[in-house]
Amino acid sequence: MITPPVVAPEGSPVRIIDRGRLAEIGMYVLLVPILMFFLALASAYIVRHGFGEAWIRVELPPLLWGNTVVLLFSSLAFEYGRRARKQQVQRWLWTSLTMGTLFLLGQWVVWQQLLANGIRIESSGHSAFFYLLTAAHGIHLLAGLLGLFLATMWPSHGRWNLGRPEAIRVAAIYWHFMAVLWLGIVLLLALGR
């Protein structure tokens, strides 16, 4: 339940804490180490690629591009949900959640396709980074699905002095970040020859 703002006695300085803004800042702070982790992996990828030894490029399965489109549409659906009228919010958020789940299932299928073709983590430097980057993103995306589910189920009257629109806005920051991060990973793997 949202508590009313504190009324200060005349002349005393009181800070009113905007919990929504505080949660947003917290989310951005959380994203910094995640970004640094993936930048470190990308840097290691580029350096390792420069050695050239045992660097056999993995042909990316076409389903990987389909999965990318699904994740981008999931991000778009979440944004529609964030901006939708009250009665349409749930539908868009569930659509985004479903598409995010389909993305993860699609990634599992991509891994199975690669394994069926004999491409394992130890096959080459490129395949090792492919599995590492996609697995790390998948784990972070799984956490995002949990956040998206919580935002979808967030009570309309709020919880912990955080209203539903604020909870959805905070979850959207993470979800959109995951979509942009995935684009960077796919481009790195596709173009990093």
Backbone as CSV, one residue per row, in Angstrom:
resi,resn,N_x,N_y,N_z,CA_x,CA_y,CA_z,C_x,C_y,C_z
1,MET,0.837,-1.175,0.000,0.000,0.000,0.000,0.884,1.241,0.000
2,ILE,0.517,2.217,-0.769,1.305,3.446,-0.864,0.952,4.334,0.321
3,THR,1.987,4.756,1.042,1.755,5.622,2.196,1.751,7.066,1.738
4,PRO,0.963,7.896,2.430,0.925,9.316,2.048,2.248,9.986,2.384
5,PRO,2.567,11.069,1.679,3.835,11.758,1.949,3.855,12.335,3.367
6,VAL,5.043,12.427,3.916,5.224,12.991,5.249,5.088,14.503,5.157
7,VAL,4.324,15.062,6.072,4.167,16.513,6.117,5.103,17.026,7.205
8,ALA,5.975,17.925,6.810,6.972,18.449,7.743,6.409,19.635,8.501
9,PRO,6.861,19.793,9.743,6.478,21.008,10.474,7.005,22.242,9.739
10,GLU,6.320,23.314,9.919,6.668,24.578,9.257,8.131,24.930,9.481
11,GLY,8.855,25.136,8.407,10.234,25.589,8.475,11.288,24.499,8.594
12,SER,10.901,23.246,8.785,11.925,22.196,8.888,12.155,21.560,7.519
13,PRO,13.427,21.307,7.187,13.723,20.703,5.887,13.424,19.195,5.913
14,VAL,12.584,18.752,5.000,12.263,17.332,4.891,12.425,16.925,3.444
15,ARG,13.054,15.789,3.260,13.206,15.265,1.906,12.146,14.198,1.693
16,ILE,11.400,14.352,0.648,10.434,13.336,0.260,11.145,12.413,-0.722
17,ILE,11.174,11.133,-0.409,11.865,10.171,-1.261,10.885,9.640,-2.305
18,ASP,11.253,9.826,-3.541,10.473,9.271,-4.645,10.970,7.850,-4.871
19,ARG,10.205,6.870,-4.402,10.630,5.471,-4.471,10.791,4.996,-5.917
20,GLY,9.963,5.502,-6.809,10.075,5.111,-8.217,11.399,5.557,-8.805
21,ARG,11.778,6.783,-8.528,13.045,7.309,-9.036,14.227,6.572,-8.397
22,LEU,14.103,6.288,-7.123,15.152,5.555,-6.415,15.316,4.148,-7.005
23,ALA,14.210,3.497,-7.327,14.271,2.159,-7.939,14.907,2.226,-9.324
24,GLU,14.593,3.269,-10.085,15.216,3.439,-11.410,16.728,3.603,-11.286
25,ILE,17.157,4.439,-10.364,18.588,4.644,-10.165,19.245,3.335,-9.748
26,GLY,18.589,2.599,-8.875,19.105,1.305,-8.462,19.262,0.350,-9.633
27,MET,18.308,0.378,-10.549,18.394,-0.490,-11.731,19.574,-0.092,-12.609
28,TYR,19.757,1.205,-12.812,20.898,1.643,-13.622,22.222,1.245,-12.961
29,VAL,22.283,1.340,-11.635,23.492,0.929,-10.923,23.718,-0.564,-11.108
30,LEU,22.658,-1.360,-11.062,22.761,-2.805,-11.275,23.263,-3.127,-12.684
31,LEU,22.883,-2.334,-13.662,23.263,-2.610,-15.049,24.746,-2.332,-15.323
32,VAL,25.375,-1.487,-14.529,26.787,-1.155,-14.763,27.678,-2.392,-14.675
33,PRO,27.627,-3.186,-13.584,28.499,-4.370,-13.566,28.126,-5.408,-14.629
34,ILE,26.853,-5.484,-14.979,26.456,-6.419,-16.042,27.091,-5.982,-17.358
35,LEU,27.003,-4.688,-17.652,27.621,-4.157,-18.871,29.127,-4.376,-18.847
36,MET,29.759,-4.130,-17.708,31.215,-4.316,-17.610,31.597,-5.776,-17.832
37,PHE,30.792,-6.697,-17.313,31.041,-8.122,-17.504,31.019,-8.477,-18.990
38,PHE,29.992,-8.012,-19.697,29.889,-8.348,-21.114,30.934,-7.612,-21.952
39,LEU,31.300,-6.407,-21.549,32.380,-5.709,-22.254,33.711,-6.438,-22.061
40,ALA,33.922,-6.993,-20.872,35.142,-7.773,-20.630,35.149,-9.024,-21.515
41,LEU,34.010,-9.688,-21.635,33.923,-10.858,-22.513,34.163,-10.474,-23.974
42,ALA,33.586,-9.349,-24.393,33.779,-8.888,-25.774,35.244,-8.548,-26.018
43,SER,35.871,-7.920,-25.042,37.287,-7.589,-25.166,38.134,-8.856,-25.266
44,ALA,37.835,-9.836,-24.427,38.559,-11.117,-24.482,38.334,-11.799,-25.824
45,TYR,37.127,-11.699,-26.352,36.797,-12.272,-27.662,37.679,-11.647,-28.741
46,ILE,37.769,-10.331,-28.725,38.545,-9.611,-29.742,40.033,-9.946,-29.627
47,VAL,40.539,-9.974,-28.388,41.952,-10.299,-28.180,42.226,-11.738,-28.610
48,ARG,41.392,-12.660,-28.187,41.587,-14.081,-28.529,41.491,-14.302,-30.036
49,HIS,40.586,-13.583,-30.671,40.443,-13.688,-32.123,41.723,-13.249,-32.820
50,GLY,42.407,-12.279,-32.232,43.636,-11.769,-32.819,44.763,-12.780,-32.851
51,PHE,44.725,-13.766,-31.971,45.766,-14.797,-31.981,45.644,-15.685,-33.209
52,GLY,44.431,-15.882,-33.685,44.215,-16.631,-34.922,44.334,-18.130,-34.825
53,GLU,45.019,-18.661,-33.840,45.205,-20.108,-33.734,43.898,-20.762,-33.295
54,ALA,43.555,-21.852,-33.963,42.349,-22.630,-33.630,41.094,-21.773,-33.616
55,TRP,41.078,-20.780,-34.473,39.903,-19.910,-34.541,39.100,-20.301,-35.778
56,ILE,38.253,-21.263,-35.613,37.389,-21.694,-36.699,36.024,-21.070,-36.435
57,ARG,35.628,-20.198,-37.340,34.376,-19.467,-37.156,33.189,-20.405,-37.287
58,VAL,32.281,-20.303,-36.364,31.057,-21.095,-36.371,30.030,-20.370,-37.242
59,GLU,29.456,-21.101,-38.175,28.348,-20.518,-38.939,27.143,-20.429,-38.027
60,LEU,26.637,-19.237,-37.853,25.513,-19.047,-36.952,24.242,-19.620,-37.579
61,PRO,23.526,-20.457,-36.851,22.288,-21.023,-37.385,21.277,-19.925,-37.694
62,PRO,20.509,-20.076,-38.771,19.508,-19.057,-39.117,18.505,-18.787,-37.998
63,LEU,18.232,-19.800,-37.181,17.283,-19.609,-36.078,17.757,-18.531,-35.112
64,LEU,19.064,-18.322,-35.034,19.601,-17.294,-34.152,19.055,-15.915,-34.530
65,TRP,18.929,-15.671,-35.836,18.387,-14.392,-36.296,16.893,-14.304,-36.001
66,GLY,16.195,-15.420,-36.146,14.775,-15.447,-35.777,14.586,-15.178,-34.294
67,ASN,15.449,-15.776,-33.473,15.385,-15.526,-32.034,15.631,-14.057,-31.717
68,THR,16.538,-13.448,-32.464,16.829,-12.025,-32.263,15.584,-11.190,-32.526
69,VAL,14.885,-11.499,-33.596,13.647,-10.776,-33.913,12.617,-10.980,-32.805
70,VAL,12.511,-12.207,-32.293,11.555,-12.498,-31.217,11.881,-11.661,-29.984
71,LEU,13.170,-11.564,-29.623,13.540,-10.780,-28.443,13.269,-9.294,-28.659
72,LEU,13.535,-8.808,-29.857,13.257,-7.399,-30.136,11.753,-7.112,-30.075
73,PHE,10.951,-8.035,-30.592,9.496,-7.861,-30.501,9.022,-7.965,-29.054
74,SER,9.689,-8.783,-28.252,9.354,-8.875,-26.837,9.602,-7.537,-26.148
75,SER,10.721,-6.915,-26.482,11.036,-5.605,-25.924,10.014,-4.565,-26.375
76,LEU,9.641,-4.636,-27.643,8.632,-3.716,-28.176,7.281,-3.937,-27.509
77,ALA,6.891,-5.190,-27.312,5.621,-5.494,-26.643,5.633,-4.975,-25.211
78,PHE,6.775,-5.090,-24.548,6.873,-4.577,-23.178,6.681,-3.064,-23.171
79,GLU,7.271,-2.404,-24.151,7.128,-0.948,-24.224,5.675,-0.555,-24.505
80,TYR,5.012,-1.309,-25.382,3.582,-1.060,-25.610,2.808,-1.240,-24.305
81,GLY,3.157,-2.281,-23.553,2.498,-2.527,-22.280,2.734,-1.409,-21.286
82,ARG,3.935,-0.887,-21.292,4.268,0.199,-20.370,3.462,1.454,-20.671
83,ARG,3.175,1.667,-21.928,2.470,2.881,-22.341,0.974,2.669,-22.577
84,ALA,0.515,1.437,-22.450,-0.877,1.107,-22.795,-1.860,1.637,-21.761
85,ARG,-3.122,1.654,-22.191,-4.190,1.985,-21.255,-4.263,0.890,-20.200
86,LYS,-4.833,1.220,-19.075,-4.863,0.312,-17.927,-5.376,-1.081,-18.277
87,GLN,-6.434,-1.176,-19.062,-7.030,-2.479,-19.365,-6.208,-3.294,-20.367
88,GLN,-5.244,-2.687,-21.040,-4.434,-3.402,-22.030,-3.026,-3.750,-21.534
89,VAL,-2.656,-3.237,-20.388,-1.299,-3.429,-19.883,-0.974,-4.906,-19.735
90,GLN,-1.856,-5.662,-19.062,-1.611,-7.072,-18.801,-1.371,-7.853,-20.089
91,ARG,-2.183,-7.608,-21.085,-2.062,-8.358,-22.343,-0.685,-8.151,-22.973
92,TRP,-0.219,-6.912,-23.008,1.083,-6.634,-23.615,2.222,-7.201,-22.789
93,LEU,2.104,-7.112,-21.471,3.164,-7.642,-20.622,3.242,-9.167,-20.730
94,TRP,2.094,-9.833,-20.782,2.098,-11.297,-20.952,2.646,-11.676,-22.321
95,THR,2.357,-10.862,-23.330,2.908,-11.099,-24.667,4.428,-11.005,-24.630
96,SER,4.948,-9.993,-23.966,6.386,-9.816,-23.844,7.011,-10.979,-23.089
97,LEU,6.377,-11.393,-22.013,6.868,-12.514,-21.216,6.894,-13.803,-22.037
98,THR,5.855,-14.026,-22.804,5.782,-15.216,-23.654,6.878,-15.197,-24.715
99,MET,7.076,-14.043,-25.338,8.105,-13.938,-26.378,9.510,-14.089,-25.793
100,GLY,9.729,-13.575,-24.600,11.017,-13.755,-23.943,11.285,-15.222,-23.639
101,THR,10.243,-15.935,-23.228,10.372,-17.371,-22.987,10.654,-18.107,-24.294
102,LEU,9.971,-17.705,-25.371,10.219,-18.315,-26.684,11.657,-18.073,-27.138
103,PHE,12.175,-16.899,-26.846,13.566,-16.601,-27.184,14.502,-17.605,-26.502
104,LEU,14.311,-17.805,-25.193,15.181,-18.746,-24.471,15.038,-20.167,-25.002
105,LEU,13.817,-20.574,-25.299,13.615,-21.910,-25.881,14.287,-21.999,-27.251
106,GLY,14.192,-20.930,-28.033,14.852,-20.885,-29.337,16.356,-20.974,-29.208
107,GLN,16.911,-20.349,-28.168,18.355,-20.437,-27.943,18.763,-21.868,-27.592
108,TRP,17.929,-22.556,-26.841,18.195,-23.959,-26.519,18.229,-24.790,-27.807
109,VAL,17.295,-24.509,-28.716,17.260,-25.229,-29.998,18.518,-24.935,-30.809
110,VAL,18.974,-23.680,-30.798,20.207,-23.312,-31.505,21.378,-24.117,-30.958
111,TRP,21.485,-24.217,-29.651,22.557,-25.004,-29.046,22.456,-26.460,-29.488
112,GLN,21.249,-27.003,-29.504,21.063,-28.394,-29.913,21.466,-28.596,-31.371
113,GLN,21.162,-27.614,-32.225,21.561,-27.691,-33.633,23.081,-27.707,-33.760
114,LEU,23.744,-26.843,-33.018,25.208,-26.794,-33.076,25.821,-28.095,-32.563
115,LEU,25.304,-28.598,-31.457,25.820,-29.854,-30.908,25.596,-31.012,-31.865
116,ALA,24.446,-31.025,-32.540,24.150,-32.083,-33.512,25.119,-32.027,-34.697
117,ASN,25.634,-30.842,-34.993,26.603,-30.673,-36.081,28.046,-30.837,-35.586
118,GLY,28.212,-31.279,-34.346,29.545,-31.532,-33.813,30.275,-30.291,-33.335
119,ILE,29.574,-29.192,-33.188,30.213,-27.954,-32.722,30.000,-27.847,-31.223
120,ARG,31.087,-28.069,-30.506,31.046,-28.050,-29.051,31.834,-26.850,-28.535
121,ILE,31.788,-26.674,-27.244,32.485,-25.537,-26.647,33.987,-25.600,-26.905
122,GLU,34.530,-26.820,-26.962,35.978,-26.976,-27.160,36.382,-27.042,-28.630
123,SER,35.433,-26.910,-29.547,35.740,-27.039,-30.979,36.691,-25.963,-31.483
124,SER,36.491,-24.738,-31.032,37.365,-23.633,-31.449,37.166,-22.466,-30.493
125,GLY,38.005,-21.477,-30.646,37.849,-20.273,-29.827,36.507,-19.602,-30.069
126,HIS,36.100,-19.572,-31.324,34.833,-18.928,-31.665,33.658,-19.659,-31.034
127,SER,33.678,-21.000,-31.113,32.566,-21.749,-30.528,32.549,-21.595,-29.007
128,ALA,33.728,-21.542,-28.383,33.780,-21.349,-26.929,33.148,-20.016,-26.538
129,PHE,33.495,-18.962,-27.277,32.897,-17.656,-26.983,31.414,-17.633,-27.330
130,PHE,31.023,-18.332,-28.367,29.601,-18.398,-28.709,28.809,-18.962,-27.537
131,TYR,29.248,-20.115,-27.028,28.529,-20.738,-25.914,28.594,-19.867,-24.650
132,LEU,29.759,-19.300,-24.377,29.926,-18.471,-23.186,29.026,-17.236,-23.230
133,LEU,29.070,-16.509,-24.335,28.276,-15.282,-24.446,26.780,-15.564,-24.437
134,THR,26.349,-16.581,-25.179,24.911,-16.870,-25.235,24.404,-17.428,-23.907
135,ALA,25.224,-18.221,-23.220,24.810,-18.748,-21.913,24.726,-17.629,-20.879
136,ALA,25.723,-16.755,-20.863,25.719,-15.639,-19.904,24.514,-14.736,-20.155
137,HIS,24.237,-14.465,-21.417,23.063,-13.640,-21.731,21.791,-14.367,-21.331
138,GLY,21.731,-15.660,-21.591,20.542,-16.433,-21.239,20.257,-16.404,-19.743
139,ILE,21.299,-16.510,-18.936,21.116,-16.459,-17.479,20.592,-15.087,-17.054
140,HIS,21.162,-14.038,-17.622,20.689,-12.689,-17.297,19.261,-12.468,-17.809
141,LEU,18.963,-13.043,-18.964,17.611,-12.900,-19.500,16.606,-13.659,-18.648
142,LEU,17.009,-14.790,-18.114,16.144,-15.551,-17.216,15.793,-14.709,-15.984
143,ALA,16.779,-13.999,-15.447,16.516,-13.075,-14.337,15.553,-11.972,-14.786
144,GLY,15.713,-11.517,-16.032,14.801,-10.511,-16.572,13.385,-11.034,-16.712
145,LEU,13.247,-12.303,-17.082,11.909,-12.903,-17.164,11.243,-12.933,-15.793
146,LEU,12.024,-13.225,-14.766,11.480,-13.203,-13.410,11.023,-11.787,-13.057
147,GLY,11.855,-10.791,-13.368,11.474,-9.402,-13.122,10.253,-8.993,-13.920
148,LEU,10.190,-9.442,-15.157,9.040,-9.132,-16.004,7.772,-9.774,-15.428
149,PHE,7.897,-11.017,-14.950,6.753,-11.697,-14.336,6.290,-10.945,-13.091
150,LEU,7.243,-10.534,-12.250,6.882,-9.792,-11.042,6.203,-8.470,-11.383
151,ALA,6.710,-7.784,-12.404,6.083,-6.525,-12.816,4.679,-6.771,-13.357
152,THR,4.503,-7.882,-14.073,3.184,-8.222,-14.609,2.190,-8.503,-13.486
153,MET,2.679,-9.140,-12.430,1.812,-9.518,-11.314,1.775,-8.458,-10.201
154,TRP,2.499,-7.369,-10.378,2.578,-6.339,-9.348,1.187,-5.820,-9.033
155,PRO,0.841,-5.726,-7.753,-0.507,-5.251,-7.403,-0.719,-3.814,-7.863
156,SER,-1.918,-3.533,-8.306,-2.209,-2.191,-8.831,-2.076,-1.129,-7.737
157,HIS,-2.268,-1.505,-6.475,-2.125,-0.533,-5.384,-0.677,-0.396,-4.921
158,GLY,0.202,-1.193,-5.499,1.624,-1.072,-5.201,2.069,-1.965,-4.068
159,ARG,3.356,-1.961,-3.851,3.979,-2.736,-2.774,5.284,-2.026,-2.434
160,TRP,5.625,-2.014,-1.160,6.850,-1.366,-0.695,6.938,0.092,-1.161
161,ASN,5.815,0.753,-1.111,5.730,2.163,-1.520,6.151,2.374,-2.982
162,LEU,5.988,1.350,-3.781,6.306,1.447,-5.208,5.062,1.051,-5.984
163,GLY,4.526,1.986,-6.748,3.317,1.729,-7.516,3.587,0.829,-8.710
164,ARG,2.528,0.322,-9.297,2.654,-0.584,-10.438,3.342,0.066,-11.641
165,PRO,2.965,1.305,-12.008,3.652,1.928,-13.150,5.158,2.051,-12.933
166,GLU,5.567,2.339,-11.702,7.000,2.458,-11.423,7.685,1.101,-11.519
167,ALA,7.026,0.055,-10.998,7.604,-1.293,-11.075,7.761,-1.720,-12.532
168,ILE,6.788,-1.411,-13.356,6.862,-1.755,-14.775,7.967,-0.961,-15.455
169,ARG,8.095,0.317,-15.098,9.142,1.157,-15.698,10.536,0.624,-15.355
170,VAL,10.741,0.189,-14.116,12.040,-0.334,-13.700,12.340,-1.647,-14.430
171,ALA,11.347,-2.517,-14.526,11.535,-3.779,-15.253,11.822,-3.519,-16.728
172,ALA,11.197,-2.492,-17.290,11.409,-2.150,-18.700,12.861,-1.747,-18.959
173,ILE,13.462,-1.037,-18.024,14.859,-0.632,-18.196,15.734,-1.863,-18.380
174,TYR,15.554,-2.856,-17.522,16.354,-4.076,-17.600,16.054,-4.845,-18.879
175,TRP,14.763,-4.973,-19.203,14.373,-5.778,-20.365,14.899,-5.176,-21.663
176,HIS,14.790,-3.875,-21.807,15.305,-3.218,-23.015,16.833,-3.330,-23.078
177,PHE,17.478,-3.236,-21.935,18.930,-3.402,-21.880,19.326,-4.785,-22.383
178,MET,18.587,-5.811,-21.966,18.882,-7.183,-22.414,18.723,-7.323,-23.930
179,ALA,17.740,-6.653,-24.502,17.536,-6.717,-25.959,18.691,-6.033,-26.690
180,VAL,19.102,-4.865,-26.219,20.205,-4.143,-26.859,21.511,-4.918,-26.681
181,LEU,21.704,-5.470,-25.498,22.891,-6.279,-25.236,22.941,-7.472,-26.185
182,TRP,21.806,-8.124,-26.405,21.770,-9.267,-27.311,22.160,-8.856,-28.727
183,LEU,21.672,-7.710,-29.171,22.053,-7.224,-30.508,23.568,-7.076,-30.607
184,GLY,24.177,-6.522,-29.572,25.630,-6.379,-29.572,26.344,-7.711,-29.616
185,ILE,25.832,-8.694,-28.879,26.451,-10.021,-28.862,26.345,-10.674,-30.231
186,VAL,25.172,-10.624,-30.827,24.973,-11.257,-32.142,25.849,-10.591,-33.194
187,LEU,25.933,-9.279,-33.172,26.765,-8.581,-34.140,28.241,-8.921,-33.935
188,LEU,28.673,-9.011,-32.687,30.053,-9.384,-32.398,30.353,-10.781,-32.952
189,LEU,29.453,-11.719,-32.696,29.663,-13.097,-33.166,29.562,-13.215,-34.680
190,ALA,28.675,-12.436,-35.292,28.466,-12.532,-36.737,29.569,-11.804,-37.519
191,LEU,29.993,-10.654,-37.001,30.935,-9.835,-37.756,32.385,-10.051,-37.329
192,GLY,32.572,-10.588,-36.126,33.934,-10.794,-35.638,34.569,-12.017,-36.283
193,ARG,35.129,-11.829,-37.442,35.670,-12.955,-38.202,37.105,-13.123,-37.838
